[in-house]
Amino acid sequence: MAQRIFRVEQIAISVLYTKSCHRPSRARSIIKDRAGQTVVSEKRGSVLTLSINRPDVRNAVNQETATRLLEEITAYERDPALRVAILHGNGGNFCSGYDLKELANHTDSLNLEQDVTKGPGPMGPSRLMLSKPLIAAVSGYAVAGGLELALLADLRVVEESAIMGVFCRRFGVPLIDGGTVRLPHLIGLSRALDMILTGRPVGAQEALSFGLANKVVPDGQALDMALELADQISSFPQQCLRADRSSAFYSAFDAPTFQQAMQFEMSGGVSVIQSESVPGASRFVSGTGKGGIF
């Protein structure tokens, strides 16, 4: 894509992933506390799950956590074995935003890279344009910078009691992690301005009606539903999926004209016909997937 902000390939990072040996259930093993780790990663086949692990502060992000999130998501982008990532919060909340205690007590937090092409945002990976899908499993609060992290995701699975909102409005903290950029694209300018100007809480059902939430699930089930979606998405032919995804993002954010958007779609689509479309058509002819069965 043309003129991508803060390209993943600009960073050179090696990341150590920690795996759990015991899996009593898919979600329970992932959300287990890992002392001393602000971000916990778990590989499950081609799916990577990332958990913000600061439950005592509702998973507010400090500089250390922002760095870890950036490292993990950058490593995900570069790992060819991984196809989908899930971001969620440990302890009942997705993320309450940037850690305002750190902002108030450590003035070095104000030393931000203002050129978005040269460094990360305050929340870590917020300036990235990912080449592979990211799903947010939202429980509790996803507010201020936490809302901006949720907006980074392709899909948001939201629990019934979850609250989303621009809560930083009350404290004079601006949206500088993509909130004013991504939110209007997702839900339209009018609804985005409602959230941005008032800072009011938005519940799960209203978020669903806005298109801010893609699915609403009972409390405690967001991660399991996100894992199901990730398994489904990772099972599809990946070159075609990523070409279509890339075209959608280009059309929404980068394309100067309708014709250029159409050309981008065509160029990306043609490149996968021989490698994936022809074999897929052969599977269909043989009986696979007929009747709309996935």
C-alpha positions as a printed Julia matrix, in Angstrom:
294×3 Matrix{Float64}:
   0.0     0.0     0.0
   1.13    3.51   -0.73
   2.58    5.73    2.01
   1.91    3.43    4.93
   2.49    4.99    8.35
   5.24    3.49   10.49
   5.94    0.36    8.48
   6.49   -2.87   10.38
   9.62   -3.58    8.35
  11.27   -0.47    9.82
  11.71   -2.26   13.13
  14.2    -5.05   13.88
  13.05   -6.94   16.97
  13.45  -10.51   18.17
  10.77  -11.75   20.55
  10.71  -14.68   22.95
   7.31  -16.33   23.18
   6.25  -18.08   26.38
   4.04  -21.15   26.1
   1.87  -22.79   28.67
   2.29  -26.54   29.09
  -1.19  -27.14   30.51
  -4.4   -26.19   28.7
  -7.46  -26.96   30.85
  -9.49  -24.78   28.44
  -8.5   -22.57   25.56
  -9.38  -19.27   27.21
  -8.46  -20.18   30.79
  -4.9   -21.16   29.92
  -4.33  -17.94   28.01
  -5.63  -15.54   30.66
  -3.72  -17.11   33.52
  -1.59  -14.56   35.36
   2.1   -14.51   34.45
   3.89  -12.58   37.19
   6.14   -9.83   35.92
   4.92   -9.93   32.32
   2.92   -6.91   31.2
   2.0    -8.69   27.95
   1.54  -12.45   27.74
   1.74  -14.23   24.39
   0.41  -17.68   23.52
   0.76  -19.5    20.22
  -1.97  -21.95   19.29
  -1.23  -23.36   15.87
  -1.46  -20.46   13.44
  -3.21  -18.18   15.98
  -1.39  -15.85   18.37
  -3.13  -14.57   21.48
  -1.81  -11.48   23.26
  -3.02  -10.55   26.74
  -2.4    -7.19   28.37
  -1.5    -8.24   31.9
  -1.87   -5.27   34.27
  -5.23   -6.14   35.85
  -4.59   -4.06   38.97
  -4.84   -0.88   36.85
  -7.52   -2.19   34.47
  -4.77   -2.95   31.96
  -3.71    0.67   31.56
  -0.71    0.83   29.24
   2.58    2.28   30.48
   5.76    2.68   28.43
   6.92   -0.87   29.17
   3.59   -2.36   28.11
   3.47   -0.25   24.96
   6.94   -1.48   24.0
   5.97   -5.1    24.64
   2.78   -4.79   22.58
   4.77   -3.33   19.7
   7.35   -6.11   19.92
   4.76   -8.87   19.98
   2.64   -7.53   17.12
   5.73   -6.82   15.02
   6.91  -10.38   15.59
   3.44  -11.64   14.63
   3.62   -9.72   11.35
   6.97  -11.32   10.52
   6.16  -14.9    11.48
   4.9   -16.77    8.39
   3.46  -19.54   10.56
   0.99  -17.15   12.22
  -2.17  -16.14   10.39
  -4.41  -14.39   12.95
  -3.74  -12.57   16.23
  -6.11  -11.87   19.12
  -5.67   -9.02   21.59
  -7.48   -9.06   24.93
  -7.02   -7.99   28.53
  -6.37  -10.11   31.59
  -8.59   -9.81   34.66
 -11.89   -8.61   33.22
 -10.94   -5.43   31.36
  -9.63   -4.95   27.84
  -7.67   -1.72   28.44
  -8.44    1.5    30.28
  -6.08    3.59   28.16
  -2.67    5.07   28.8
  -1.5     4.96   32.42
  -2.27    8.5    33.61
  -0.29    7.95   36.82
   2.81    7.46   34.69
   1.93   10.5    32.62
   1.45   12.63   35.74
   4.57   11.42   37.56
   7.09   10.89   34.76
   7.52   13.79   32.38
   9.65   11.65   30.07
   6.34   10.11   28.96
   5.82   13.37   27.09
   8.85   12.76   24.84
   6.77   11.43   21.96
   7.89   10.83   18.39
   5.75   13.33   16.52
   6.61   12.04   13.03
   4.27    9.07   12.7
   6.5     7.49   10.04
   9.49    7.28   12.37
   8.31    5.71   15.59
   5.51    4.08   17.55
   2.52    5.74   19.16
   2.11    6.11   22.93
   0.04    2.89   23.08
   2.67    0.94   21.12
   1.42   -0.6    17.87
  -1.27    1.98   17.12
   0.54    3.51   14.12
   0.94    0.18   12.36
  -1.06   -0.9     9.34
  -1.04   -4.67    9.71
  -0.88   -7.08    6.8
  -2.65   -9.88    8.72
  -5.9    -9.94   10.72
  -6.15   -8.86   14.34
  -9.21   -9.57   16.51
  -9.97   -7.68   19.73
 -11.76   -9.67   22.45
 -13.28   -6.9    24.55
 -14.42   -7.27   28.15
 -14.95   -4.61   30.78
 -13.53   -1.23   29.84
 -12.08   -0.43   26.41
 -11.76    3.3    26.8
  -9.48    6.19   25.79
  -6.27    4.62   24.42
  -7.82    1.21   25.06
 -10.54    2.09   22.58
  -7.82    3.09   20.12
  -6.17   -0.32   20.52
  -9.54   -1.97   19.85
  -9.87    0.15   16.7
  -6.54   -1.24   15.47
  -8.25   -4.64   15.19
 -10.14   -5.87   12.12
 -12.93   -7.32   14.26
 -14.16   -6.62   17.78
 -15.93   -9.31   19.82
 -17.55   -7.49   22.74
 -19.0    -8.87   25.95
 -22.47   -7.76   27.04
 -21.3    -5.67   30.0
 -18.35   -4.06   28.18
 -18.04   -0.29   27.99
 -16.31    1.64   25.21
 -15.72    5.36   25.11
 -13.39    8.35   24.85
 -13.08    8.71   28.63
  -9.88   10.76   28.25
 -12.12   13.67   27.17
 -12.59   14.54   30.85
  -8.86   14.99   31.47
  -7.69   16.85   28.39
  -5.81   13.86   26.98
  -6.07   13.81   23.16
  -6.61   10.85   20.87
  -3.16   10.45   19.3
  -3.21    6.7    18.66
  -5.49    6.71   15.65
  -8.82    7.28   17.37
  -9.85   10.28   15.27
  -8.65    8.49   12.12
 -10.07    4.98   12.46
 -13.3     5.65   14.36
 -15.0     7.81   11.66
 -14.09    5.21    9.03
 -15.69    2.46   11.1
 -18.89    4.09   12.31
 -19.27    7.33   10.31
 -18.38   10.9    11.2
 -21.61   11.76   13.02
 -21.46    8.85   15.46
 -17.7     9.23   15.85
 -18.12   12.88   16.81
 -20.79   11.9    19.32
 -18.27    9.65   21.05
 -15.29   11.99   20.62
 -16.97   15.21   21.79
 -19.03   13.85   24.69
 -16.7    11.11   25.93
 -19.81    9.22   27.01
 -19.85    5.48   27.69
 -21.13    3.27   24.87
 -22.46   -0.15   25.82
 -22.15   -3.35   23.83
 -25.54   -3.26   22.11
 -25.13    0.35   21.05
 -21.63   -0.45   19.82
 -23.13   -3.29   17.78
 -25.72   -0.96   16.25
 -22.91    1.48   15.36
 -20.77   -1.23   13.74
 -18.13   -0.65   16.4
 -18.75   -4.16   17.73
 -18.93   -7.03   15.25
 -20.34   -9.56   17.72
 -21.8    -9.29   21.21
 -21.42  -12.32   23.46
 -22.25  -13.15   27.09
 -19.74  -12.05   29.69
 -16.71  -14.3    29.88
 -17.05  -15.58   26.31
 -15.3   -12.95   24.17
 -11.98  -14.75   24.07
 -13.52  -18.11   23.17
 -15.55  -16.53   20.37
 -12.46  -14.68   19.13
 -10.58  -17.99   19.05
 -13.37  -19.57   17.0
 -13.27  -16.7    14.53
  -9.49  -16.86   14.35
  -9.57  -20.6    13.63
 -12.09  -20.03   10.86
 -10.16  -17.15    9.29
  -6.87  -19.01    9.48
  -8.41  -22.0     7.67
  -9.09  -20.01    4.47
  -6.64  -19.62    1.56
  -4.4   -16.88    2.91
  -3.07  -15.12   -0.2
  -6.59  -14.42   -1.41
  -7.81  -13.38    2.04
  -4.93  -10.94    2.51
  -5.3    -9.52   -0.99
  -8.98   -8.75   -0.36
  -8.23   -7.36    3.1
  -5.44   -5.17    1.73
  -7.73   -3.84   -0.99
 -10.41   -2.93    1.56
  -7.91   -0.97    3.65
  -6.45    0.73    0.58
  -9.91    1.79   -0.57
 -10.8     3.14    2.88
  -7.59    4.99    3.72
  -5.28    5.45    0.75
  -7.02    5.45   -2.62
  -7.2     8.96   -4.13
  -9.84    7.94   -6.71
 -12.41    5.24   -7.29
 -10.53    4.06  -10.39
  -7.29    3.64   -8.45
  -9.08    1.68   -5.78
 -10.54   -0.59   -8.44
  -7.13   -1.05  -10.04
  -5.56   -1.96   -6.7
  -8.3    -4.55   -6.15
  -7.78   -6.01   -9.62
  -4.01   -6.18   -9.36
  -4.1    -7.9    -6.01
  -6.83  -10.31   -7.05
  -5.25  -11.41  -10.32
  -2.04  -12.33   -8.49
  -3.77  -15.14   -6.56
  -5.95  -16.7    -9.27
  -3.44  -19.32  -10.36
  -2.14  -20.09   -6.89
  -5.44  -20.3    -4.99
  -8.53  -19.64   -7.14
  -7.97  -22.42   -9.68
  -7.28  -25.06   -6.99
 -10.29  -23.73   -5.07
 -12.52  -24.05   -8.12
 -11.35  -27.64   -8.54
 -12.29  -28.43   -4.94
 -15.73  -26.9    -5.51
 -16.28  -28.99   -8.65
 -15.39  -32.09   -6.67
 -18.13  -31.28   -4.16
 -16.34  -29.36   -1.39
 -18.31  -26.43    0.05
 -21.46  -26.87   -2.02
 -24.67  -25.62   -0.46
 -22.82  -22.8     1.29
 -21.13  -25.13    3.78
 -17.95  -23.65    5.27
